[in-house]
Amino acid sequence: MRVRWALSKLNPTRFIHSLGTSWDGFSRVSVSEYNINDEECDPTKRRIKNLKLKSKLLVLLSLVFIGTSLFLSKFCIFTLDNINQYIQSNYNMNLYLSFNKRFQGFKEFNNAFQVPNQLELYINQNSVNNQFNYNYSSVALISYINEVYKTQEKPKEYLLNQTIDFHWGDWVDTSRANPFIKMYPDLLKRFENSKDDIYNYYRLMCQFVLEDKLPNYEDYQLFKNHAYLFEQVQGIEICGAIDKYYYSPVPERIMLETDYHYHVVGVNQNRLDEPLGIEGLTKRYYNTESAHSQNVRNINPNDGNQIAQELKKNYMAKGYESSNFKLQRFLNQDASAFKEPNVLDEIIELEKNKFQLTQEERKRLNFLQYSNDHLKEKQPFYFTSVQVEIDNKDAILHHYNYPWMKKILCPEERIKIIHHMIRSWFKFAEQAQVVTWFNYGNLYGWYFNGQNLPWDNDVDVQISVQDQDKLGQYYNNTLVIENPELGDHLFFYQTNPWYLQPHQGQHIDSRYIDVRSGIYIDISCLWLDQSIEHYDKEDQENEEKAKDEGKDIPEKVLRQIHCKNNRRFPLDDIFPLRRTLFEGAQGYMPYKPKKVLWDTYGNGCTDKKYNKDHNWQKDIGMWIQNQICENEMIPPTDQRFDDNGDLTLKGACNDTEILETFKSTFGQYQAHLKEFDVVVGKGEDGSEFSEEELPIYRFYDSSEFL
């Protein structure tokens, strides 16, 4: 602020002019006061000395000014070319905004929520040097599960019924909320211990960030450049951290994903007031009531896989059977799974025995009543994404789920997270015994190279409404720890309260969210266009008509399913689902992938070689940005590879990122080509190419992108 204030007061022209006039009194020397023969007092020589001194000082001041200008230009504050324009515009902006009440609110947001530049003591003291390390939480829970299997006779029941305490601050970095956390006691006094009023205050302060509220004024561009654009993403992170610390729902359960079993741990639904921190997590790690400093030092946050291997031995030692999460070659589903649920009938049935309902039945009744009572009301989209005016064209922020977004990811970061998330989702669905498949942009990506498109920001999967209801009843608000053998991601499954009924604007029925980035899988449930009874009646009428006319019995009426966005798919195009490899992991896709794509994106869409500022280069199996190389800039195939068949740097358009991606994905691409030839080229069974999953070949390390 001091620098900005100083700049707003600085006028270089006036400043240099003042330097010149301030020396006038010293330069006007009276000759009569000195002996003209005295060399020291010779007025001419004195004037020359004064001029030399002034010149040196002016040069020095100019160098200081230029150096300061260049230094500040490094921070995009101003340059020598625009200094006068910047100072004047900055002065006008400050003058205007000082009278703008909404901007005063934005300044209050910064004063209240902004994290100071200096390194503070983190609220969650989870690791050495007070740096947040989320792996402590995962490792502590894996160790806790292992201890239970070693000591308890019925470990599965114990883990489910002996609920653990929970705070999001132990699992995700909430350090950006520290100023708000520290001022919370003062807020309680200010709002007379009303936590609801504090919540409303938080929502008011974050309104500028979450709802993109901008004041109406003439100098819009000036405000956007100086106050809005610079702080928007930072504000999202701050508000998200506060939401996670105080207001995000506590998981109903935590599931540890392994290749043999999903370990389920019950969670206390009363949120902790503050994180457990390293001491509390150490107690969980050893499953004890106390922890010593030596116990803390013995915990290694990178030991998750090692402990998980020991857990597997203890699990088998209890005599439990290993589950198989391998997908089937083909998977069919009856049309009844897409039948629209009768919510009113279920409510009436539950209310008949409302005094004898179990806890789960009571929870189900409350959910159905809430959903039904608010059905006619216009509701905001349930899953919050930040809508920013400057982002309307590309909708980048729209593809992050609030409050889990932490920063804007580059495409390389995003696809690495998606690589893990897709694999985890299909395993999660398999253990829940529900049927799901990928579609839309992900199916388009599969068609070319079996990978996610570099410009696609999320994953789209579909599911029947009956299976969605199953997930909603038994898995809503589930936190999933990724298989430690594969990575250390955390995924949160959440359902939309209106998934059972058509509701305007609620077209996404649930999400599988990476809680450390906000990247997600959109899950849409599908319904039959008509009731089963209607289809059966129409089939019967057509059959009777054919008999009366002496004709062959016609085929049954085409059953169609649709989502809440009214996208329609013939059941015969989707089922039976095909098992395939997508991003190296087993997943299901529609039976007729090319037809589904053409029906969705138009005939010939799979023949396009240019899309979203990318061009398809078949010989290396990659979509490449046009600005990197296209047309004649693309090296000929016979000049891209060395004698060993390896892509050269020149063959990779002199781009090291392309070269590294090629090395990690080309083996998967070659396997995809074989499957593609059988499935799309011949229309036959290509499941032999997806018998085994490929090893993880994309690893996300946030430190690589700092």
VMD Tcl script that draws the C-alpha trace (Angstrom):
set ca {
  {0.00 0.00 0.00}
  {2.88 2.39 0.76}
  {4.35 1.81 -2.68}
  {0.98 2.42 -4.32}
  {0.47 5.56 -2.22}
  {3.92 6.87 -3.13}
  {3.32 6.21 -6.80}
  {-0.02 7.99 -6.70}
  {1.69 11.10 -5.33}
  {4.65 11.01 -7.70}
  {4.64 13.26 -10.77}
  {8.03 12.94 -12.50}
  {7.73 16.16 -14.52}
  {6.84 18.25 -11.50}
  {9.50 16.51 -9.41}
  {12.33 17.17 -11.91}
  {11.14 20.76 -12.32}
  {11.26 21.29 -8.57}
  {14.82 20.00 -8.48}
  {15.85 22.64 -11.04}
  {14.20 25.62 -9.32}
  {15.41 24.65 -5.86}
  {19.01 25.32 -6.91}
  {18.41 28.85 -8.22}
  {19.24 30.61 -4.95}
  {22.62 28.92 -4.76}
  {23.50 29.63 -8.36}
  {22.92 33.41 -8.16}
  {26.24 34.42 -6.53}
  {27.04 38.12 -5.98}
  {30.42 39.04 -7.46}
  {30.85 41.92 -5.05}
  {30.94 39.60 -2.10}
  {34.07 37.84 -3.27}
  {37.54 38.72 -4.38}
  {37.41 38.20 -8.07}
  {41.03 37.22 -8.07}
  {40.39 34.52 -5.47}
  {40.14 31.26 -7.38}
  {37.82 29.83 -4.75}
  {35.48 32.79 -5.08}
  {35.55 33.29 -8.80}
  {31.81 33.55 -9.63}
  {32.28 31.95 -13.05}
  {34.11 28.98 -11.61}
  {31.61 28.81 -8.77}
  {28.77 28.73 -11.27}
  {30.50 25.96 -13.19}
  {30.99 23.94 -10.00}
  {27.32 24.44 -9.11}
  {26.26 23.27 -12.53}
  {28.51 20.22 -12.31}
  {27.10 19.36 -8.89}
  {23.53 19.82 -10.08}
  {24.22 17.70 -13.14}
  {25.68 14.89 -11.07}
  {22.72 14.93 -8.69}
  {20.24 15.00 -11.55}
  {22.01 12.06 -13.20}
  {21.99 10.18 -9.89}
  {18.30 10.88 -9.31}
  {17.51 9.86 -12.88}
  {19.36 6.57 -12.43}
  {17.50 5.93 -9.18}
  {14.19 6.72 -10.86}
  {14.95 4.50 -13.87}
  {16.16 1.66 -11.64}
  {13.06 1.89 -9.48}
  {10.87 1.95 -12.58}
  {12.52 -1.15 -14.01}
  {12.28 -2.93 -10.67}
  {8.58 -2.20 -10.30}
  {7.92 -3.14 -13.92}
  {8.98 -6.66 -13.03}
  {5.82 -6.80 -10.93}
  {3.70 -5.44 -13.77}
  {3.11 -2.16 -11.93}
  {4.29 0.26 -14.60}
  {6.97 0.87 -17.20}
  {8.81 3.98 -18.37}
  {6.46 4.16 -21.33}
  {3.27 4.33 -19.32}
  {4.32 5.89 -16.04}
  {2.36 9.12 -16.43}
  {-0.72 7.28 -17.67}
  {-0.46 4.78 -14.84}
  {-0.08 7.43 -12.13}
  {-3.03 9.42 -13.41}
  {-5.28 6.36 -13.85}
  {-4.27 5.02 -10.46}
  {-5.10 8.36 -8.87}
  {-8.49 8.44 -10.63}
  {-9.22 4.88 -9.57}
  {-8.36 5.52 -5.93}
  {-10.44 8.69 -5.94}
  {-13.42 6.89 -7.43}
  {-13.18 3.69 -5.41}
  {-12.87 5.60 -2.15}
  {-16.54 6.50 -2.67}
  {-17.61 3.08 -3.85}
  {-19.35 1.20 -1.04}
  {-19.10 -2.17 -2.71}
  {-15.38 -1.82 -3.16}
  {-15.16 -0.82 0.49}
  {-16.75 -4.19 1.15}
  {-14.12 -5.84 -1.03}
  {-11.39 -4.07 0.94}
  {-13.01 -5.31 4.14}
  {-12.86 -8.81 2.67}
  {-9.12 -8.43 2.11}
  {-8.56 -6.96 5.56}
  {-10.50 -9.77 7.20}
  {-9.54 -12.78 5.13}
  {-6.23 -12.06 3.44}
  {-3.24 -14.10 4.58}
  {-0.18 -11.93 5.33}
  {2.95 -12.39 3.24}
  {5.11 -13.53 6.12}
  {5.10 -17.24 6.94}
  {2.69 -17.90 9.79}
  {2.22 -20.81 12.11}
  {-0.33 -23.02 10.41}
  {-3.49 -23.85 12.30}
  {-3.01 -27.47 11.30}
  {0.50 -28.31 12.53}
  {0.69 -31.52 10.56}
  {4.37 -31.75 9.76}
  {7.85 -30.44 10.26}
  {8.47 -26.74 9.62}
  {4.72 -26.22 10.11}
  {4.09 -27.10 6.47}
  {0.79 -28.82 5.74}
  {1.14 -32.46 4.64}
  {-2.18 -34.18 3.96}
  {-0.55 -37.62 3.85}
  {-0.38 -37.64 7.65}
  {-4.16 -37.98 7.78}
  {-4.30 -40.82 5.24}
  {-1.35 -42.69 6.77}
  {-2.80 -42.29 10.27}
  {-6.11 -43.80 9.14}
  {-4.48 -46.69 7.25}
  {-2.41 -47.47 10.34}
  {-5.52 -47.22 12.53}
  {-7.36 -49.74 10.33}
  {-4.34 -52.03 10.48}
  {-4.23 -51.81 14.29}
  {-7.92 -52.68 14.46}
  {-7.40 -55.77 12.29}
  {-4.54 -56.84 14.54}
  {-6.43 -56.39 17.82}
  {-10.17 -56.77 17.23}
  {-12.11 -59.98 16.76}
  {-14.63 -58.36 14.40}
  {-12.66 -55.54 12.77}
  {-15.22 -54.66 10.07}
  {-17.98 -54.06 12.61}
  {-15.61 -52.21 14.93}
  {-14.46 -49.81 12.20}
  {-18.02 -49.04 11.18}
  {-19.51 -48.60 14.64}
  {-16.62 -46.97 16.54}
  {-16.83 -43.72 14.65}
  {-13.79 -41.46 14.39}
  {-13.68 -37.68 14.85}
  {-13.24 -35.57 11.76}
  {-12.18 -32.11 10.65}
  {-11.43 -31.16 7.05}
  {-8.39 -29.22 8.25}
  {-6.61 -32.54 8.79}
  {-7.23 -33.67 5.22}
  {-6.93 -30.56 3.04}
  {-4.89 -27.40 3.36}
  {-7.00 -24.70 5.03}
  {-4.14 -22.34 5.90}
  {-5.68 -19.58 3.78}
  {-8.44 -19.38 6.38}
  {-6.00 -18.58 9.21}
  {-6.82 -14.85 9.51}
  {-10.54 -15.66 9.70}
  {-9.87 -18.43 12.23}
  {-7.85 -16.08 14.41}
  {-10.54 -13.40 14.32}
  {-13.36 -15.89 15.00}
  {-13.45 -15.24 18.80}
  {-13.81 -11.52 18.09}
  {-16.56 -12.26 15.58}
  {-18.43 -14.22 18.24}
  {-18.36 -11.15 20.47}
  {-19.33 -8.87 17.61}
  {-22.31 -11.03 16.65}
  {-23.32 -11.95 20.21}
  {-22.29 -15.62 19.88}
  {-24.51 -16.15 16.85}
  {-22.71 -18.56 14.53}
  {-25.48 -18.09 11.97}
  {-24.70 -14.37 11.82}
  {-21.01 -15.14 11.39}
  {-21.90 -17.48 8.53}
  {-23.97 -14.72 6.90}
  {-21.03 -12.35 7.35}
  {-18.74 -14.85 5.64}
  {-21.21 -15.24 2.78}
  {-21.48 -11.47 2.42}
  {-17.72 -11.03 2.32}
  {-17.35 -13.84 -0.21}
  {-20.20 -12.64 -2.38}
  {-17.77 -10.76 -4.62}
  {-15.82 -13.96 -5.23}
  {-18.52 -16.62 -5.40}
  {-21.30 -14.78 -7.21}
  {-19.13 -12.47 -9.28}
  {-20.91 -9.37 -7.99}
  {-19.53 -6.24 -9.62}
  {-20.63 -2.65 -9.07}
  {-22.05 -0.54 -11.86}
  {-19.78 2.36 -12.72}
  {-18.33 4.02 -15.77}
  {-14.69 3.01 -15.52}
  {-15.34 -0.74 -15.63}
  {-12.13 -1.71 -17.42}
  {-10.01 0.10 -14.86}
  {-11.65 -1.65 -11.93}
  {-11.44 -5.06 -13.59}
  {-7.73 -4.74 -14.32}
  {-6.63 -3.37 -10.96}
  {-8.95 -4.78 -8.32}
  {-10.91 -7.65 -9.74}
  {-8.83 -9.76 -12.10}
  {-5.81 -9.85 -9.83}
  {-7.65 -10.96 -6.68}
  {-10.41 -13.25 -7.99}
  {-8.71 -16.64 -7.82}
  {-6.95 -15.74 -4.59}
  {-10.31 -14.83 -3.09}
  {-11.78 -18.16 -4.20}
  {-9.02 -19.99 -2.34}
  {-9.55 -17.94 0.84}
  {-13.33 -18.36 0.85}
  {-12.99 -22.05 0.03}
  {-10.61 -22.58 2.94}
  {-13.08 -20.93 5.33}
  {-15.91 -23.05 3.96}
  {-13.94 -26.27 4.40}
  {-12.84 -25.33 7.91}
  {-16.28 -24.39 9.24}
  {-19.11 -25.31 6.91}
  {-18.43 -28.19 4.47}
  {-20.36 -31.36 5.38}
  {-18.50 -33.98 7.36}
  {-18.19 -37.31 5.47}
  {-20.60 -39.99 6.62}
  {-17.90 -42.59 6.09}
  {-14.32 -42.94 4.87}
  {-13.43 -45.78 2.51}
  {-9.90 -47.03 1.94}
  {-9.62 -48.38 -1.60}
  {-7.49 -51.50 -2.13}
  {-7.36 -54.16 -4.84}
  {-8.95 -56.76 -2.53}
  {-11.44 -54.87 -0.32}
  {-12.91 -51.46 0.51}
  {-12.33 -50.79 4.20}
  {-15.17 -48.66 5.62}
  {-14.68 -46.42 8.66}
  {-17.63 -44.68 10.32}
  {-17.34 -40.95 11.00}
  {-18.73 -38.98 13.95}
  {-21.20 -36.51 12.42}
  {-20.43 -33.86 15.05}
  {-17.69 -31.80 13.46}
  {-14.60 -31.12 15.55}
  {-14.12 -27.44 16.42}
  {-10.54 -27.60 15.18}
  {-8.26 -30.13 13.46}
  {-6.66 -32.95 15.42}
  {-3.24 -31.80 14.29}
  {-0.14 -33.95 14.45}
  {-0.66 -34.98 18.07}
  {-4.23 -36.14 17.50}
  {-3.29 -37.94 14.29}
  {-0.45 -39.69 16.12}
  {-2.98 -41.06 18.63}
  {-5.07 -42.33 15.72}
  {-2.00 -43.82 14.05}
  {-1.24 -45.97 17.12}
  {-4.90 -46.27 18.19}
  {-3.99 -45.04 21.69}
  {-5.21 -42.37 24.10}
  {-1.82 -40.66 24.45}
  {1.14 -39.86 22.23}
  {4.75 -39.02 23.03}
  {7.14 -36.88 21.02}
  {9.01 -39.99 19.91}
  {5.75 -41.41 18.53}
  {5.30 -38.26 16.49}
  {8.82 -38.45 15.07}
  {8.34 -42.10 14.10}
  {5.46 -41.33 11.72}
  {6.46 -41.15 8.08}
  {3.74 -39.63 5.86}
  {5.08 -41.63 2.91}
  {4.58 -45.03 4.56}
  {0.98 -45.49 3.38}
  {1.76 -48.21 0.85}
  {4.00 -50.12 3.25}
  {1.35 -50.14 6.00}
  {-1.32 -51.08 3.44}
  {0.69 -54.19 2.53}
  {0.79 -55.21 6.19}
  {-2.95 -54.52 6.44}
  {-3.61 -56.89 3.54}
  {-1.81 -59.71 5.38}
  {-3.80 -59.06 8.55}
  {-7.04 -58.95 6.56}
  {-6.35 -62.33 4.97}
  {-5.26 -63.75 8.33}
  {-8.77 -63.09 9.64}
  {-10.14 -65.49 7.04}
  {-11.87 -62.87 4.90}
  {-12.21 -63.46 1.18}
  {-10.66 -61.16 -1.37}
  {-13.05 -59.21 -3.62}
  {-12.53 -59.01 -7.37}
  {-13.05 -55.57 -8.88}
  {-12.18 -56.60 -12.43}
  {-14.82 -55.47 -14.92}
  {-16.77 -57.91 -17.11}
  {-16.17 -58.19 -20.86}
  {-19.75 -57.10 -21.59}
  {-22.39 -55.82 -19.19}
  {-26.11 -55.55 -19.86}
  {-28.79 -53.80 -17.84}
  {-32.54 -54.27 -17.87}
  {-34.76 -51.38 -18.94}
  {-36.43 -51.44 -15.52}
  {-33.27 -49.87 -14.04}
  {-34.22 -46.68 -15.92}
  {-37.78 -46.57 -14.62}
  {-38.67 -43.28 -12.94}
  {-39.02 -43.76 -9.17}
  {-42.39 -43.02 -7.59}
  {-41.31 -40.69 -4.80}
  {-44.81 -39.94 -3.49}
  {-45.70 -43.62 -3.12}
  {-42.48 -44.26 -1.19}
  {-43.14 -41.30 1.13}
  {-46.66 -42.55 1.84}
  {-45.38 -46.07 2.55}
  {-42.71 -44.85 4.97}
  {-45.10 -42.51 6.77}
  {-47.43 -45.41 7.53}
  {-44.80 -46.73 9.96}
  {-43.10 -43.45 10.88}
  {-42.96 -44.34 14.59}
  {-41.19 -47.64 13.90}
  {-38.64 -46.52 11.34}
  {-34.97 -47.35 11.71}
  {-32.42 -44.54 11.68}
  {-31.67 -45.21 8.02}
  {-35.37 -45.29 7.10}
  {-35.96 -42.02 8.95}
  {-33.06 -40.47 7.07}
  {-34.53 -41.74 3.79}
  {-37.96 -40.28 4.59}
  {-36.49 -36.88 5.48}
  {-34.53 -36.84 2.24}
  {-37.57 -37.72 0.11}
  {-39.74 -35.14 1.85}
  {-37.16 -32.39 1.44}
  {-36.63 -33.22 -2.22}
  {-40.35 -33.36 -2.93}
  {-41.26 -30.22 -0.94}
  {-38.73 -28.10 -2.83}
  {-39.37 -29.61 -6.24}
  {-41.42 -26.69 -7.57}
  {-39.01 -24.05 -6.28}
  {-36.27 -22.67 -8.47}
  {-33.05 -23.71 -6.78}
  {-29.47 -22.64 -7.50}
  {-27.36 -25.34 -9.11}
  {-26.49 -27.66 -6.25}
  {-22.80 -28.12 -7.04}
  {-21.10 -24.77 -6.69}
  {-18.77 -23.58 -9.41}
  {-17.46 -20.06 -9.54}
  {-19.02 -18.01 -12.34}
  {-16.63 -15.24 -13.35}
  {-17.46 -12.72 -16.06}
  {-13.92 -12.67 -17.42}
  {-14.14 -16.47 -17.77}
  {-17.38 -16.62 -19.77}
  {-15.71 -17.69 -23.02}
  {-13.51 -20.54 -21.80}
  {-15.43 -21.39 -18.59}
  {-12.22 -22.55 -16.95}
  {-13.36 -21.89 -13.39}
  {-16.69 -23.55 -14.10}
  {-14.83 -26.86 -14.24}
  {-13.69 -26.66 -10.63}
  {-15.98 -27.58 -7.76}
  {-16.17 -25.05 -4.93}
  {-14.97 -25.09 -2.15}
  {-12.40 -27.70 -3.21}
  {-10.70 -25.55 -5.83}
  {-7.29 -24.28 -4.72}
  {-5.76 -22.88 -7.91}
  {-6.12 -22.97 -11.68}
  {-4.35 -26.04 -13.02}
  {-2.45 -26.26 -16.28}
  {-3.58 -29.02 -18.70}
  {-0.65 -31.25 -17.68}
  {-1.67 -31.08 -14.02}
  {-5.33 -31.63 -14.74}
  {-4.94 -34.73 -16.90}
  {-2.67 -36.34 -14.29}
  {-5.41 -35.96 -11.68}
  {-8.08 -37.25 -14.08}
  {-5.84 -40.26 -14.83}
  {-6.15 -41.37 -11.19}
  {-9.76 -40.28 -10.71}
  {-11.18 -42.35 -13.59}
  {-9.50 -45.51 -12.32}
  {-10.80 -44.92 -8.81}
  {-14.36 -44.18 -9.97}
  {-14.87 -47.43 -11.87}
  {-13.48 -49.43 -8.93}
  {-15.78 -47.54 -6.55}
  {-18.80 -48.27 -8.76}
  {-17.83 -51.94 -9.09}
  {-17.63 -52.44 -5.31}
  {-21.01 -50.66 -4.96}
  {-22.39 -52.99 -7.66}
  {-23.76 -50.23 -9.88}
  {-23.45 -49.92 -13.66}
  {-21.76 -46.84 -15.10}
  {-20.01 -45.84 -18.35}
  {-18.19 -42.83 -19.80}
  {-19.58 -40.72 -22.63}
  {-19.39 -37.33 -24.41}
  {-15.92 -35.78 -24.56}
  {-14.30 -38.73 -22.85}
  {-15.76 -41.12 -25.42}
  {-14.45 -38.78 -28.12}
  {-11.01 -38.93 -26.52}
  {-11.20 -42.74 -26.37}
  {-12.00 -42.89 -30.08}
  {-8.68 -41.33 -31.06}
  {-6.13 -42.60 -28.54}
  {-7.88 -44.05 -25.49}
  {-6.97 -40.97 -23.45}
  {-8.67 -37.89 -22.08}
  {-8.68 -34.93 -24.45}
  {-6.08 -32.33 -23.48}
  {-8.69 -29.55 -23.53}
  {-11.38 -31.51 -21.67}
  {-11.62 -30.21 -18.10}
  {-13.67 -32.98 -16.49}
  {-15.09 -36.47 -16.91}
  {-18.68 -37.30 -17.88}
  {-20.17 -40.64 -16.85}
  {-23.73 -41.91 -16.95}
  {-25.77 -44.22 -14.74}
  {-29.35 -45.48 -14.47}
  {-31.66 -43.61 -12.11}
  {-32.11 -46.75 -9.98}
  {-28.36 -47.18 -9.54}
  {-28.03 -43.47 -8.79}
  {-30.61 -43.93 -6.06}
  {-28.58 -46.79 -4.62}
  {-25.46 -44.62 -4.47}
  {-27.47 -41.77 -2.96}
  {-28.87 -43.95 -0.18}
  {-25.71 -45.79 0.81}
  {-22.72 -43.75 -0.36}
  {-23.60 -40.05 -0.25}
  {-20.87 -37.94 1.42}
  {-18.26 -40.69 1.21}
  {-14.56 -39.80 1.35}
  {-12.44 -42.29 -0.63}
  {-8.71 -42.73 -0.03}
  {-7.03 -43.85 -3.24}
  {-5.33 -47.24 -3.25}
  {-1.90 -46.44 -1.70}
  {-0.25 -48.59 -4.37}
  {-1.51 -46.18 -7.03}
  {-1.33 -42.74 -5.45}
  {-2.39 -40.50 -2.59}
  {-5.48 -38.74 -3.93}
  {-8.69 -38.18 -1.97}
  {-12.10 -38.32 -3.64}
  {-15.44 -37.16 -2.22}
  {-18.72 -38.58 -3.53}
  {-21.76 -36.28 -3.20}
  {-25.30 -36.49 -4.54}
  {-27.71 -33.77 -5.60}
  {-30.88 -33.73 -3.41}
  {-33.05 -33.69 -6.55}
  {-31.58 -36.65 -8.39}
  {-34.80 -38.67 -8.06}
  {-37.00 -36.16 -9.85}
  {-36.74 -33.84 -12.84}
  {-35.79 -30.41 -11.52}
  {-35.08 -27.33 -13.60}
  {-31.37 -26.61 -13.74}
  {-30.32 -29.67 -11.69}
  {-28.89 -31.68 -14.57}
  {-25.91 -33.17 -12.69}
  {-27.06 -35.80 -10.21}
  {-23.84 -36.49 -8.33}
  {-20.11 -35.86 -8.44}
  {-16.89 -37.65 -7.63}
  {-14.56 -34.83 -6.60}
  {-10.81 -34.65 -6.07}
  {-10.84 -32.62 -2.85}
  {-7.33 -31.23 -3.28}
  {-7.95 -29.64 -6.67}
  {-11.71 -29.37 -7.26}
  {-11.50 -31.45 -10.47}
  {-14.53 -33.73 -10.70}
  {-16.45 -36.45 -12.50}
  {-19.97 -35.36 -13.51}
  {-22.47 -38.18 -13.01}
  {-25.81 -37.99 -14.84}
  {-28.61 -40.49 -14.31}
  {-30.77 -41.60 -17.23}
  {-34.52 -42.32 -17.43}
  {-36.79 -44.12 -19.85}
  {-38.64 -41.80 -22.24}
  {-41.88 -43.66 -21.53}
  {-43.02 -45.97 -18.78}
  {-42.33 -49.67 -19.17}
  {-46.08 -50.27 -19.23}
  {-46.43 -47.83 -22.14}
  {-43.72 -49.59 -24.15}
  {-45.21 -53.04 -23.41}
  {-48.68 -51.88 -24.44}
  {-47.38 -50.46 -27.72}
  {-45.52 -53.71 -28.45}
  {-48.66 -55.73 -27.79}
  {-50.78 -53.53 -30.06}
  {-48.24 -53.79 -32.89}
  {-48.08 -57.57 -32.49}
  {-51.88 -57.97 -32.60}
  {-52.10 -55.70 -35.63}
  {-49.47 -57.74 -37.47}
  {-51.31 -60.99 -36.72}
  {-54.61 -59.55 -37.98}
  {-52.90 -58.47 -41.20}
  {-51.03 -61.77 -41.58}
  {-47.64 -60.12 -41.32}
  {-44.51 -61.06 -39.41}
  {-44.33 -59.92 -35.81}
  {-42.46 -56.58 -35.82}
  {-39.51 -55.74 -33.63}
  {-40.24 -54.17 -30.29}
  {-40.55 -50.42 -30.06}
  {-37.17 -48.76 -29.59}
  {-36.54 -48.03 -25.92}
  {-34.89 -44.67 -25.41}
  {-33.29 -43.20 -22.32}
  {-32.56 -39.55 -21.60}
  {-30.83 -37.32 -19.06}
  {-32.19 -34.11 -17.53}
  {-30.60 -32.15 -20.37}
  {-32.88 -34.12 -22.72}
  {-30.04 -35.92 -24.48}
  {-31.53 -39.15 -25.80}
  {-29.87 -42.51 -26.41}
  {-31.42 -45.70 -27.80}
  {-30.79 -48.49 -25.30}
  {-29.45 -50.66 -28.11}
  {-26.68 -48.12 -28.77}
  {-25.54 -48.21 -25.14}
  {-26.00 -51.85 -24.14}
  {-24.40 -54.22 -23.71}
  {-21.60 -52.05 -22.40}
  {-18.11 -52.84 -23.63}
  {-15.15 -53.13 -21.31}
  {-12.20 -51.09 -22.53}
  {-9.10 -49.30 -21.32}
  {-9.38 -45.56 -20.87}
  {-6.33 -43.73 -19.53}
  {-4.93 -47.23 -18.99}
  {-7.72 -48.24 -16.59}
  {-10.64 -50.59 -17.08}
  {-13.92 -48.81 -17.75}
  {-17.20 -49.29 -19.58}
  {-18.25 -47.48 -22.76}
  {-21.33 -47.67 -25.05}
  {-21.65 -50.69 -27.32}
  {-21.71 -48.50 -30.46}
  {-19.18 -45.76 -29.71}
  {-19.03 -44.25 -33.21}
  {-22.82 -44.06 -33.61}
  {-23.22 -42.48 -30.18}
  {-20.60 -39.85 -31.06}
  {-22.17 -39.07 -34.44}
  {-25.63 -38.76 -32.88}
  {-24.22 -36.41 -30.24}
  {-21.76 -34.26 -32.18}
  {-22.88 -34.70 -35.78}
  {-22.03 -37.01 -38.66}
  {-18.35 -37.04 -39.46}
  {-17.28 -35.64 -36.10}
  {-14.77 -38.47 -35.73}
  {-13.12 -37.48 -39.01}
  {-12.13 -34.02 -37.77}
  {-8.40 -33.51 -37.44}
  {-8.64 -29.99 -35.99}
  {-10.54 -29.30 -32.79}
  {-10.38 -26.70 -30.00}
  {-7.10 -25.15 -31.23}
  {-5.51 -28.61 -31.44}
  {-4.63 -30.86 -34.37}
  {-4.56 -34.65 -34.41}
  {-1.17 -36.22 -35.20}
  {-1.88 -39.90 -35.70}
  {1.73 -41.09 -36.02}
  {2.48 -40.08 -32.42}
  {-1.09 -40.56 -31.14}
  {-1.48 -37.09 -29.67}
  {-3.57 -33.94 -29.99}
  {-1.06 -31.06 -30.29}
  {-1.77 -27.37 -29.78}
  {-1.79 -25.50 -33.08}
  {0.52 -22.84 -31.73}
  {3.20 -25.49 -31.09}
  {3.12 -27.06 -34.53}
  {0.58 -27.56 -37.31}
  {0.40 -27.98 -41.06}
  {3.85 -27.75 -42.68}
  {5.49 -27.34 -39.27}
  {4.62 -30.96 -38.42}
  {7.69 -33.12 -39.13}
  {7.16 -35.91 -41.69}
  {6.64 -39.30 -40.07}
  {9.86 -40.73 -41.51}
  {11.83 -37.91 -39.86}
  {10.24 -38.01 -36.40}
  {11.87 -41.14 -35.03}
  {15.43 -42.36 -34.56}
  {16.78 -45.76 -35.62}
  {15.36 -47.36 -32.45}
  {11.88 -46.06 -33.20}
  {12.01 -43.46 -30.43}
  {10.57 -40.01 -30.98}
  {13.28 -37.37 -31.26}
  {13.07 -33.86 -29.86}
  {12.87 -32.49 -33.39}
  {10.15 -35.03 -34.15}
  {8.30 -33.73 -31.09}
  {8.19 -30.25 -32.62}
  {11.12 -29.31 -30.35}
  {8.77 -29.46 -27.37}
  {10.04 -31.38 -24.34}
  {6.53 -31.75 -22.90}
  {5.37 -33.55 -26.05}
  {8.44 -35.77 -25.89}
  {7.84 -36.74 -22.26}
  {4.13 -37.36 -22.81}
  {4.89 -39.54 -25.83}
  {7.28 -41.69 -23.80}
  {4.67 -42.34 -21.10}
  {1.63 -42.86 -23.34}
  {2.78 -44.41 -26.63}
  {2.61 -47.99 -25.33}
  {-0.98 -47.40 -24.26}
  {-1.74 -45.83 -27.67}
  {-0.42 -48.86 -29.55}
  {-2.64 -51.16 -27.46}
  {-5.60 -48.88 -28.17}
  {-5.04 -49.09 -31.94}
  {-5.36 -52.88 -31.81}
  {-8.60 -52.68 -29.83}
  {-9.94 -49.88 -32.03}
  {-9.42 -51.94 -35.18}
  {-11.51 -54.78 -33.73}
  {-14.27 -52.73 -32.07}
  {-14.79 -49.87 -34.55}
  {-13.22 -51.36 -37.68}
  {-14.84 -54.80 -37.47}
  {-17.61 -54.29 -34.90}
  {-16.39 -57.29 -32.93}
  {-15.38 -58.09 -29.35}
  {-12.17 -56.31 -28.39}
  {-12.23 -57.11 -24.70}
  {-9.09 -59.25 -24.95}
  {-7.10 -56.01 -25.05}
  {-8.52 -54.84 -21.72}
  {-7.99 -58.01 -19.69}
  {-5.39 -56.28 -17.53}
  {-5.04 -52.64 -16.59}
  {-1.88 -50.77 -17.45}
  {0.28 -49.45 -14.64}
  {-0.25 -45.84 -13.59}
  {1.71 -43.72 -16.06}
  {0.75 -40.20 -14.97}
  {1.90 -39.08 -11.53}
  {0.81 -35.76 -10.07}
  {3.31 -33.93 -7.91}
  {2.22 -30.37 -7.16}
  {5.83 -29.33 -6.50}
  {6.55 -29.83 -10.21}
  {4.24 -26.96 -11.10}
  {5.06 -24.35 -8.47}
}
mol new
graphics top color blue
foreach p $ca { graphics top sphere $p radius 0.5 }
foreach p [lrange $ca 0 end-1] q [lrange $ca 1 end] { graphics top cylinder $p $q radius 0.2 }
display resetview
